[in-house]
Amino acid sequence: MDLEESISNQTDVGLEITKQLLQTEFKDKNMVYSPVSIHIVLSLIAAGKTTSDLDQFLSFLKSKSVDDLNSLAYILVTSILVDASSRGGPCLNFANGLWVDESLPLDHSYEKVLSTSYKAALNHVDFKSNPEGVRTQVNSWINKETNGLIPEILSPHSVTTLTSRIFANALYFKATWDDEYFDASRTRKGEFHLLNGDLVKGVRFMTSRHRHSISAYDGFKVLSLPYKPSRDYKDMRGFYMHLLLPDARDGLPALAERVFRSFEASSVMEKLGLPANAMVMMHEALIEVDENGTTAAAATVAQSYRALAPPPEVKEEDFVADHPFMFLIEEGRGTMLFMGHVLNPLAG
């Protein structure tokens, strides 16, 4: 497996999902989601496929084989998204789980892949007699793995006696800025220009007097803010938040079309060509950014049922995010943890 190519393909999948979301469910409201969380759940499902729709999963995930997906998952779980808080770096948790009906034994080779490549917690349950109990169990697991930020992704009665498997991923991220970029005493309130031309007042603007990396492109610019890295010299990872700000106050839709090639993710998958007739996927994410750093979490749950640009020009300039913009959090080699956009910072 070519790691750089696999991460690039994972990023491309995330960008396609982002573009679809910006054009549909989130065209008029703020959005945050985790591309890597959705990708890993789809990979979990693909790893157990032996039918004709495996090719569709591989095509959607832009992967040559299930082995490549499994290899990437192993690297994500054991290397790229491991906790570094004990060494001063980001606090990270990236966990996978599978709940399978006890009447449907898993293939031994699939169980081995789950434990070795995905480090997934495997739970044999009884959907037929206790679907609500299983739902509570899944929610409790996600609540724990996201440090209490996502307490209930599965609503009451969303798990039924027809459910055969539940695949889940939980992601938690908490990191401080690499330097004291923002002083709370300098945070000021100002106006934010909405896409429709209206103004909202009282928006808190964090202000920095530091020199930052700002890349200027034709029609937009990108501010990159690094998070504090691990003190372990062997840990070569770097995590960043990138803010993509269009020059025009109403330029976000055009920027989304140019840059990017709690919702029901399965409807998005289906629009992008992935078979979802026997699968329901839910995704939830949240993010909080302040003068100290970032806290974010995401969870993805999929239920299956019984058959039924050019190089940047770097120069000194201001970066005032007073109109709609995009953001993303990535590990330096390209793994996209979170993506989203802000249309109205007071809307939540």
Legacy VTK file of the C-alpha trace (Angstrom):
# vtk DataFile Version 3.0
C-alpha trace
ASCII
DATASET POLYDATA
POINTS 348 float
0.000 0.000 0.000
1.186 3.505 -0.873
0.395 5.492 2.298
0.559 8.890 0.615
-1.804 7.754 -2.138
-4.217 6.139 0.340
-4.407 9.283 2.475
-4.855 11.391 -0.647
-7.726 9.150 -1.756
-9.307 9.373 1.709
-9.076 13.162 1.469
-10.695 13.146 -1.983
-13.627 11.126 -0.625
-14.019 13.656 2.171
-13.982 16.552 -0.260
-16.691 14.965 -2.399
-18.875 14.415 0.667
-18.231 18.010 1.744
-19.242 19.388 -1.616
-22.456 17.345 -1.559
-23.301 18.551 1.958
-22.647 22.183 1.068
-25.057 21.886 -1.835
-27.834 20.106 0.080
-28.387 19.689 3.832
-25.998 22.454 4.912
-26.302 25.038 2.170
-27.860 27.542 4.589
-26.456 26.610 8.016
-23.198 25.995 9.832
-21.612 22.588 9.421
-18.913 20.392 10.898
-18.296 16.715 10.217
-15.452 14.200 10.250
-14.356 12.721 6.914
-12.052 10.191 8.561
-14.827 8.920 10.860
-17.165 8.232 7.946
-14.329 6.723 5.902
-13.347 4.267 8.626
-16.937 3.037 9.127
-17.337 2.457 5.392
-14.018 0.609 5.422
-15.243 -1.553 8.319
-18.294 -2.491 6.261
-16.272 -3.089 3.093
-13.865 -5.373 4.956
-16.694 -7.844 5.523
-18.145 -7.675 2.018
-17.954 -10.636 -0.325
-20.784 -9.695 -2.665
-20.922 -7.713 -5.875
-21.418 -4.360 -4.138
-17.863 -4.615 -2.744
-16.672 -3.094 -6.017
-18.993 -0.150 -5.451
-17.564 0.391 -1.969
-14.015 0.266 -3.301
-14.899 2.669 -6.094
-16.570 5.090 -3.694
-13.603 4.924 -1.303
-11.167 5.235 -4.230
-9.296 2.160 -3.083
-7.730 -0.632 -5.114
-8.514 -3.363 -2.608
-9.896 -4.202 0.824
-6.325 -4.935 1.903
-5.399 -1.315 1.196
-8.366 -0.102 3.254
-7.396 -2.381 6.121
-3.772 -1.267 5.986
-4.760 2.409 6.081
-7.107 1.719 9.004
-4.267 0.073 10.927
-2.008 3.086 10.417
-4.770 5.507 11.431
-5.623 3.566 14.589
-2.086 2.745 15.719
-0.042 5.696 14.491
-1.687 8.799 13.022
-4.614 9.199 15.439
-3.116 7.961 18.701
-3.125 10.020 21.862
-0.170 12.340 22.521
-1.449 14.193 25.588
1.018 12.536 27.965
3.807 14.111 25.909
2.252 17.560 25.574
0.580 16.986 22.210
-3.093 16.659 21.239
-5.443 14.498 23.262
-6.807 12.030 20.725
-9.129 9.073 20.848
-10.096 7.121 17.735
-12.159 4.005 18.472
-14.083 1.464 16.412
-16.839 -0.928 17.415
-19.144 -3.560 15.945
-22.368 -4.936 17.387
-23.523 -8.081 15.612
-26.595 -10.224 16.193
-25.699 -13.427 18.004
-27.632 -15.464 15.429
-25.282 -14.309 12.657
-21.778 -15.673 13.293
-18.923 -13.716 11.763
-16.382 -15.225 9.434
-13.188 -15.970 11.359
-11.015 -14.041 8.920
-13.260 -10.971 9.294
-13.038 -11.176 13.090
-9.251 -11.227 12.780
-9.285 -8.122 10.555
-11.558 -6.338 13.033
-9.207 -6.999 15.933
-5.874 -6.480 14.167
-6.449 -3.750 11.576
-9.284 -1.765 13.195
-8.737 -2.610 16.885
-12.523 -2.773 16.990
-14.522 -3.756 20.054
-16.698 -6.726 19.031
-20.032 -7.219 20.773
-22.421 -10.141 20.199
-25.948 -8.964 21.023
-29.595 -9.924 20.615
-31.322 -7.411 18.378
-34.456 -9.552 18.112
-35.389 -9.478 21.773
-33.667 -6.314 23.033
-33.076 -3.690 20.323
-33.503 -0.783 22.764
-30.915 -2.311 25.077
-28.425 -2.512 22.222
-29.181 1.081 21.230
-28.436 2.214 24.772
-25.218 0.197 24.766
-24.009 1.801 21.522
-24.874 5.288 22.746
-23.064 4.664 26.044
-19.959 3.475 24.195
-19.893 6.565 21.968
-20.568 8.843 24.935
-17.555 7.367 26.724
-15.241 7.413 23.701
-16.075 11.058 22.865
-15.538 12.154 26.466
-19.237 12.905 26.927
-19.557 15.262 23.960
-21.895 12.994 21.948
-24.229 11.322 24.447
-26.912 9.996 22.085
-26.414 9.547 18.363
-29.083 6.838 18.061
-32.558 8.114 18.891
-35.210 5.942 20.618
-36.537 3.100 18.465
-33.953 3.734 15.710
-32.596 0.220 16.346
-35.125 -2.483 15.530
-35.543 -6.251 15.578
-34.511 -6.235 11.913
-31.094 -4.716 12.657
-28.333 -7.239 12.091
-25.154 -5.205 12.634
-24.125 -1.788 13.919
-20.746 -0.385 12.903
-19.449 2.591 14.872
-16.534 5.003 15.087
-15.873 7.655 17.705
-13.324 10.455 17.418
-12.265 12.898 20.139
-9.726 15.688 19.604
-8.497 18.335 22.040
-5.424 20.443 21.339
-3.909 23.780 22.293
-2.357 26.242 19.864
1.384 25.890 19.333
1.935 29.355 20.788
-0.101 31.883 22.758
-1.504 33.316 19.551
-4.673 34.709 21.068
-5.035 36.785 24.208
-8.579 36.776 25.571
-8.156 40.423 26.590
-7.777 41.329 22.900
-10.897 39.459 21.795
-13.357 42.032 20.525
-16.939 42.061 19.314
-17.717 43.099 15.763
-19.954 42.624 12.749
-20.175 39.523 10.575
-21.509 39.712 6.998
-23.944 36.939 6.065
-24.276 35.503 2.569
-27.557 37.353 1.999
-25.944 40.709 2.774
-27.333 41.053 6.296
-25.139 41.916 9.269
-25.042 40.216 12.644
-23.520 42.152 15.517
-21.872 41.065 18.723
-19.703 38.362 17.116
-16.544 37.606 19.121
-13.373 37.993 17.050
-10.186 36.461 18.434
-7.276 38.754 17.592
-3.607 37.893 17.204
-0.507 40.042 16.814
1.668 37.057 15.904
3.036 36.402 12.467
1.097 33.558 10.852
1.284 31.481 7.688
-1.223 32.978 5.230
-1.291 31.613 1.696
-2.898 33.899 -0.887
-4.651 32.360 -3.874
-6.727 33.848 -6.663
-9.991 34.754 -4.924
-9.297 33.403 -1.436
-6.635 32.986 1.217
-5.779 30.344 3.788
-4.669 30.867 7.382
-2.864 27.870 8.911
-2.652 27.549 12.689
-0.517 24.717 14.131
-1.389 22.915 17.345
1.204 22.168 20.011
3.104 19.010 18.973
4.290 16.138 21.110
7.576 16.537 22.978
8.560 13.062 21.804
11.193 13.577 19.110
10.097 10.299 17.507
6.575 11.624 17.000
6.730 13.311 13.599
3.027 14.194 13.430
1.745 17.734 13.144
-1.857 18.904 13.489
-3.232 22.097 11.974
-6.406 24.107 11.606
-6.787 25.787 8.218
-9.268 28.618 7.667
-10.266 29.228 4.033
-11.614 32.747 3.555
-12.988 33.936 0.183
-12.120 37.486 -0.809
-15.760 38.271 -1.616
-18.195 38.442 1.278
-20.614 36.203 -0.631
-17.879 34.046 -2.119
-18.263 30.876 -0.047
-20.510 28.944 -2.490
-18.110 29.606 -5.353
-15.154 28.685 -3.164
-16.826 25.440 -2.146
-17.372 24.519 -5.786
-13.776 25.354 -6.622
-11.889 23.903 -3.663
-14.010 20.928 -2.674
-14.760 18.353 -5.249
-26.088 15.835 12.613
-27.254 14.501 9.185
-28.243 11.163 7.701
-25.002 10.266 5.976
-26.468 7.345 4.053
-28.546 9.710 1.888
-25.350 11.523 0.929
-23.617 8.236 0.164
-26.470 7.205 -2.086
-26.348 10.481 -4.007
-22.653 9.874 -4.554
-23.197 6.379 -5.897
-22.789 4.080 -2.902
-25.530 1.437 -2.425
-27.434 2.283 0.755
-30.683 0.391 0.330
-29.958 -1.907 3.292
-27.921 0.530 5.379
-28.672 3.602 7.479
-25.742 5.768 8.511
-25.874 8.559 11.080
-23.130 11.079 11.752
-22.771 13.728 14.432
-19.920 16.156 15.080
-19.205 19.281 17.061
-16.316 21.692 17.485
-15.369 24.491 19.860
-12.560 26.926 19.094
-11.289 29.512 21.555
-8.156 31.447 22.513
-6.556 28.306 23.962
-7.162 25.811 21.168
-9.767 23.381 19.876
-12.028 20.666 21.239
-13.909 18.514 18.742
-15.682 15.184 18.562
-17.430 13.066 15.961
-19.269 9.779 15.794
-20.459 7.679 12.879
-22.902 4.791 13.218
-24.066 2.540 10.384
-26.806 -0.048 10.736
-27.226 -2.912 8.312
-30.473 -4.825 8.074
-31.481 -8.270 7.147
-32.323 -8.532 3.539
-34.992 -6.457 3.157
-4.811 24.429 -7.172
-1.716 26.295 -8.122
1.171 26.861 -5.593
0.421 29.584 -3.033
1.999 33.018 -2.979
3.013 33.741 0.609
3.027 37.375 1.740
2.169 39.495 4.753
-1.470 40.504 5.033
-4.391 40.638 7.451
-6.856 37.785 7.852
-10.250 39.008 9.073
-12.892 36.280 9.015
-15.876 38.631 9.061
-17.855 36.738 6.423
-18.623 33.050 5.691
-15.568 30.792 5.553
-14.518 27.137 5.559
-12.273 25.321 8.001
-10.566 21.980 8.340
-8.375 20.171 10.846
-5.742 17.856 9.457
-2.687 15.894 10.390
0.277 17.178 8.403
0.376 14.216 6.028
-3.161 14.944 4.874
-5.578 12.981 7.074
-8.696 15.150 7.419
-10.137 14.890 10.933
-12.809 17.586 10.606
-14.240 19.814 7.863
-16.936 22.419 7.888
-18.043 25.965 7.251
-19.345 28.924 9.245
-22.212 30.904 7.751
-23.313 32.639 10.945
-21.094 32.385 14.046
-24.029 33.238 16.336
-26.193 30.415 15.013
-24.329 27.643 16.845
LINES 3 351
261 0 1 2 3 4 5 6 7 8 9 10 11 12 13 14 15 16 17 18 19 20 21 22 23 24 25 26 27 28 29 30 31 32 33 34 35 36 37 38 39 40 41 42 43 44 45 46 47 48 49 50 51 52 53 54 55 56 57 58 59 60 61 62 63 64 65 66 67 68 69 70 71 72 73 74 75 76 77 78 79 80 81 82 83 84 85 86 87 88 89 90 91 92 93 94 95 96 97 98 99 100 101 102 103 104 105 106 107 108 109 110 111 112 113 114 115 116 117 118 119 120 121 122 123 124 125 126 127 128 129 130 131 132 133 134 135 136 137 138 139 140 141 142 143 144 145 146 147 148 149 150 151 152 153 154 155 156 157 158 159 160 161 162 163 164 165 166 167 168 169 170 171 172 173 174 175 176 177 178 179 180 181 182 183 184 185 186 187 188 189 190 191 192 193 194 195 196 197 198 199 200 201 202 203 204 205 206 207 208 209 210 211 212 213 214 215 216 217 218 219 220 221 222 223 224 225 226 227 228 229 230 231 232 233 234 235 236 237 238 239 240 241 242 243 244 245 246 247 248 249 250 251 252 253 254 255 256 257 258 259 260
47 261 262 263 264 265 266 267 268 269 270 271 272 273 274 275 276 277 278 279 280 281 282 283 284 285 286 287 288 289 290 291 292 293 294 295 296 297 298 299 300 301 302 303 304 305 306 307
40 308 309 310 311 312 313 314 315 316 317 318 319 320 321 322 323 324 325 326 327 328 329 330 331 332 333 334 335 336 337 338 339 340 341 342 343 344 345 346 347
